Amino acid sequence: MTETFSDQLSHGDFTLERTFDHPVARVWRAWSDISVKKRWFHGGAKWIETERTLDFRIGGQDIVSGHFTERPDPRFAGASRYVSTFHDIEPHQRIISVYDMWIDGKYLSCSLSTILFHADGERTHLTLTEQGTYFDGPEHNENRKHGTAGHLDNMHKLFAELED
């Protein structure tokens, strides 16, 4: 039996939309190329990466592990693990995956993520929808939405840096 973060089970969903001033191929590469993805998909300045792999194909996995140098939440010491399995990939159109997260070795959540890419001339409209099951209470859906929005903001910053 897997040890969960708590016995409080909750469900939630959210959708985030972003428009990038870059063609779909460039935005797609930010998700599919490990050398680019690691520059925006991470735990932040107070997080140290200990493992990262990306096998970008149906059935492949995206794995990211690390730990925080300062505890962002007093409930845990700060070790995190993310394991995503790709279920559908339609190049330059969509990515569907299921991902699991652990904190300090305890199962935190399981989520279905759908990312849609829509070309608008030289721009890309991205829609990310997540449906999650969380083992740490009902407030976690908003926390996850906030964290995911932060990743997308990081992607915007990366594109701005690459233009300089």
C-alpha positions as CSV (number, residue, x, y, z in Angstrom):
1,M,0.0,0.0,0.0
2,T,1.3,3.5,-0.9
3,E,1.6,6.0,1.9
4,T,-0.3,9.1,1.0
5,F,0.4,12.7,2.2
6,S,-2.9,12.6,4.2
7,D,-6.2,10.8,4.2
8,Q,-8.0,13.9,2.9
9,L,-8.9,13.1,-0.7
10,S,-10.1,15.8,-2.9
11,H,-10.7,16.4,-6.6
12,G,-10.3,19.6,-8.7
13,D,-9.8,20.9,-12.2
14,F,-8.6,24.1,-13.8
15,T,-7.8,25.5,-17.2
16,L,-5.0,28.0,-17.9
17,E,-4.6,29.9,-21.2
18,R,-1.5,31.7,-22.5
19,T,-0.6,33.3,-25.8
20,F,3.0,33.3,-26.8
21,D,4.5,35.6,-29.5
22,H,6.2,32.7,-31.1
23,P,5.3,30.0,-33.6
24,V,3.9,26.7,-32.5
25,A,7.1,24.8,-33.4
26,R,9.1,27.0,-30.8
27,V,6.5,26.6,-28.1
28,W,6.2,22.8,-28.8
29,R,10.0,22.5,-28.4
30,A,9.7,24.0,-24.9
31,W,7.7,21.0,-23.9
32,S,9.5,18.3,-26.0
33,D,13.2,19.1,-25.7
34,I,14.8,18.4,-22.3
35,S,17.5,21.1,-22.8
36,V,14.7,23.8,-23.2
37,K,12.2,22.3,-20.7
38,K,14.6,22.2,-17.8
39,R,15.1,26.0,-18.2
40,W,11.4,26.8,-17.3
41,F,9.9,23.6,-15.7
42,H,11.6,23.5,-12.3
43,G,11.0,24.2,-8.6
44,G,12.5,27.7,-8.6
45,A,15.6,29.4,-7.2
46,K,15.4,27.6,-3.9
47,W,15.1,24.2,-5.4
48,I,18.0,21.8,-6.3
49,E,17.4,19.3,-9.1
50,T,18.6,15.7,-8.4
51,E,17.1,13.8,-11.4
52,R,15.6,14.7,-14.8
53,T,14.8,12.6,-17.8
54,L,12.5,13.1,-20.8
55,D,11.4,10.3,-23.1
56,F,9.0,12.3,-25.2
57,R,6.9,9.6,-26.9
58,I,3.6,7.9,-26.2
59,G,4.3,5.6,-23.2
60,G,7.5,7.6,-22.4
61,Q,8.0,9.5,-19.2
62,D,9.1,12.9,-18.0
63,I,10.7,12.6,-14.5
64,V,11.9,15.5,-12.3
65,S,13.1,15.1,-8.7
66,G,14.7,17.5,-6.4
67,H,14.6,19.2,-3.0
68,F,14.1,22.7,-1.6
69,T,16.9,24.5,0.2
70,E,14.2,26.2,2.3
71,R,10.9,24.6,3.3
72,P,8.2,26.3,1.3
73,D,5.5,24.5,3.4
74,P,6.0,23.6,7.1
75,R,4.2,20.3,6.5
76,F,7.2,18.7,4.6
77,A,10.9,18.8,4.5
78,G,11.0,19.5,0.8
79,A,12.0,16.6,-1.4
80,S,9.7,16.4,-4.5
81,R,9.3,13.9,-7.3
82,Y,7.2,14.3,-10.5
83,V,6.6,11.4,-12.9
84,S,4.5,12.0,-16.0
85,T,3.6,9.3,-18.6
86,F,2.6,10.5,-22.1
87,H,-0.7,9.0,-23.3
88,D,-1.2,11.0,-26.5
89,I,1.1,13.2,-28.5
90,E,0.0,14.9,-31.7
91,P,2.9,17.0,-32.9
92,H,2.3,20.8,-32.7
93,Q,-1.3,20.1,-31.6
94,R,-1.6,18.4,-28.2
95,I,0.0,16.5,-25.4
96,I,-2.0,14.4,-23.0
97,S,-0.3,12.9,-19.9
98,V,-1.0,11.5,-16.5
99,Y,1.4,12.6,-13.8
100,D,2.0,11.7,-10.2
101,M,3.7,13.7,-7.5
102,W,5.3,12.8,-4.2
103,I,6.6,14.9,-1.4
104,D,9.1,13.4,1.0
105,G,8.3,10.0,-0.4
106,K,4.5,10.3,0.3
107,Y,2.0,10.2,-2.6
108,L,0.6,13.8,-3.1
109,S,-1.5,13.7,-6.2
110,C,-2.4,12.1,-9.6
111,S,-3.5,14.4,-12.4
112,L,-4.6,14.2,-16.0
113,S,-3.1,17.0,-18.1
114,T,-4.2,18.1,-21.5
115,I,-2.1,20.7,-23.4
116,L,-3.5,22.1,-26.6
117,F,-1.5,24.2,-29.1
118,H,-3.3,26.5,-31.6
119,A,-1.4,28.5,-34.2
120,D,-2.4,32.0,-34.7
121,G,-0.1,33.3,-37.5
122,E,3.4,33.6,-35.8
123,R,1.8,33.4,-32.4
124,T,0.7,30.3,-30.3
125,H,-2.4,30.0,-28.1
126,L,-1.8,27.4,-25.5
127,T,-4.6,25.9,-23.4
128,L,-3.7,23.6,-20.4
129,T,-6.4,21.7,-18.6
130,E,-5.7,19.6,-15.5
131,Q,-8.0,17.3,-13.6
132,G,-6.5,16.2,-10.3
133,T,-6.9,13.9,-7.3
134,Y,-5.1,15.3,-4.3
135,F,-4.2,13.6,-1.0
136,D,-3.7,16.8,1.0
137,G,-7.1,18.5,1.1
138,P,-9.3,20.6,-1.0
139,E,-7.0,23.7,-1.1
140,H,-4.5,21.8,-3.2
141,N,-6.3,22.4,-6.5
142,E,-5.7,26.2,-6.2
143,N,-2.1,25.6,-5.1
144,R,-1.5,23.4,-8.2
145,K,-3.1,26.0,-10.4
146,H,-0.9,28.6,-9.0
147,G,2.2,26.4,-9.4
148,T,1.4,25.5,-13.0
149,A,0.7,29.2,-13.9
150,G,4.2,29.9,-12.5
151,H,5.7,27.3,-14.9
152,L,3.9,29.0,-17.8
153,D,5.2,32.4,-16.6
154,N,8.7,30.9,-16.5
155,M,8.3,29.9,-20.1
156,H,7.3,33.4,-21.1
157,K,10.5,34.7,-19.3
158,L,12.6,32.1,-21.1
159,F,11.4,33.2,-24.5
160,A,12.1,36.9,-23.6
161,E,15.7,35.9,-22.5
162,L,16.2,34.0,-25.8
163,E,15.2,37.1,-27.8
164,D,17.8,39.3,-26.1
